[in-house]
Amino acid sequence: MQLLDTDDILYLETRDRLLHYHTATDTWSVRGSLLKAEKDLAAYHFARCNQCYLVNLRHVRGVQDDLVQVGEERLEISRRQRTAFLAALAAYVGGAL
């Protein structure tokens, strides 16, 4: 078992029926649901950018077109999630200032 600080998590990815927690130094994989993780992490400023990724808004470095830069990774923002994701990001940035 590995405990992760939510501040260290860059984003979560669901792939191959596993939930992958990406940090700056490693990736941790566990069985789990992105929907459950989204509910559990909502209070820690995580937002879904598409059906496969849940992004820690603290680590967003920029948005360009349909991509969000998280750490060194560029993740796709789906049309379906775009409005909600950008609203969550704007609320986070506005509240962090």
HUWO-V751145 format. One record per pair of residues at least 24 apart in sequence whose C-alpha atoms are under 6 Angstrom apart, sorted by the first residue. I is the first residue (numbers start at 1). J is the second residue. Records with the same first field share a line. If there is no record, write none. Layout:
I=J ; J
This chain:
10=56 ; 59
11=54 ; 55 ; 56
12=53 ; 54
13=52 ; 53
14=52
49=77 ; 81 ; 85
50=77 ; 78 ; 81
